[in-house]
């Protein structure tokens, strides 16, 4: 990632914004998300903003507008292609995932458009699936804008604050210490998750044992 940041730092700020906007737009409009998720470009944009190479507020505007417009193009493609959507060449090998996404859209409705923003596969395909499902564009646009603002702001700021903190930590501790710190954080998160799973299993087992014990059974009435 540092190599990509170094390359983008050599590009003038307006051109970097243009590249980021095109990648975000193409993710759903041209199904580029299967190859290069637009989220990666947005994260890199946040890092560039943290280093002062691109302004933060114009970056946020570019990300949100490109995401909303790109998803609108994807919606129109899905509306025109209809049920034949899964026969498109970029989507053929993802039929099973598309079926799951279609079922998710059927159950969640407009909320799936918002929540799909935060998953790479759904972000690339949900707009087209919404168009193919005959959802009205007005309804889609409302959820599309909401999802675009939430996702674009969250991912951009994540890259922005991560870029700032990594630069400070790297200067103070060095790259080796940063890597060690990252490993410790990941290991701690995994240990916490496993501890929760074990505690949940123990509680479930205790509940089962309690339900099977004679004391838990109702007394048998006689007479």
Residue pairs with C-beta under 8 A, 6 or more apart in sequence:
1 44
1 47
4 44
5 44
5 47
5 48
5 51
5 163
8 16
8 19
8 44
8 48
8 53
9 48
9 51
9 53
11 19
13 48
13 53
13 54
13 55
16 45
16 48
16 53
16 54
17 45
17 54
17 58
17 59
17 62
19 41
20 41
20 42
20 44
20 45
20 59
20 62
20 63
20 66
21 62
21 63
21 65
21 66
22 66
23 32
23 36
23 38
23 41
24 38
24 41
24 42
24 62
24 63
24 66
24 67
24 70
24 152
25 38
25 66
25 67
25 69
25 70
25 73
26 32
26 38
26 70
27 33
27 37
27 38
27 67
27 70
27 123
27 124
28 67
28 70
28 71
28 73
28 74
28 123
28 124
28 125
28 126
28 127
28 128
29 69
29 70
29 71
29 73
29 74
29 77
31 74
31 88
31 90
31 91
31 124
31 125
31 128
32 38
32 124
33 120
33 121
33 123
33 124
33 125
34 90
34 94
34 121
34 124
37 120
37 123
37 124
38 67
38 70
38 123
39 120
39 123
39 155
42 63
42 152
42 155
42 156
42 159
43 155
43 158
43 159
43 162
44 159
45 54
45 59
45 62
45 63
45 156
45 159
46 59
46 155
46 156
46 157
46 158
46 159
46 160
46 161
46 162
46 163
47 159
47 160
47 162
47 163
48 54
48 59
48 163
49 55
49 56
49 59
49 156
49 159
49 160
49 163
50 159
50 160
50 161
50 162
50 163
50 164
50 167
51 163
51 167
56 156
56 160
59 156
60 152
60 153
60 156
63 152
63 155
63 156
64 148
64 149
64 152
64 153
67 117
67 148
67 151
67 152
68 141
68 144
68 145
68 148
70 127
71 113
71 126
71 127
71 144
71 148
72 127
72 137
72 141
72 144
73 127
74 125
74 127
74 128
74 131
75 127
75 128
75 130
75 131
75 137
75 140
75 144
76 131
77 85
77 128
77 131
78 85
78 127
78 128
78 129
78 130
78 131
78 132
78 133
79 131
79 132
79 134
79 137
80 131
81 88
81 128
81 132
82 132
83 132
85 91
85 98
85 128
85 129
85 132
86 92
86 95
86 98
91 98
91 125
94 121
94 125
97 121
97 125
98 125
98 129
101 112
101 116
101 121
101 122
101 125
101 126
101 129
102 129
102 133
104 112
104 116
104 122
105 112
105 113
105 116
105 126
105 129
105 130
105 133
106 133
108 115
110 135
110 139
110 140
110 142
110 143
111 143
112 122
112 126
112 130
113 126
113 127
113 130
113 140
113 143
113 144
113 147
114 143
114 146
114 147
114 150
115 122
115 147
116 122
116 123
116 126
116 147
117 123
117 126
117 147
117 148
117 150
117 151
118 151
123 151
127 140
127 144
130 140
131 140
166 178
169 177
169 178
169 181
170 178
173 181
210 216
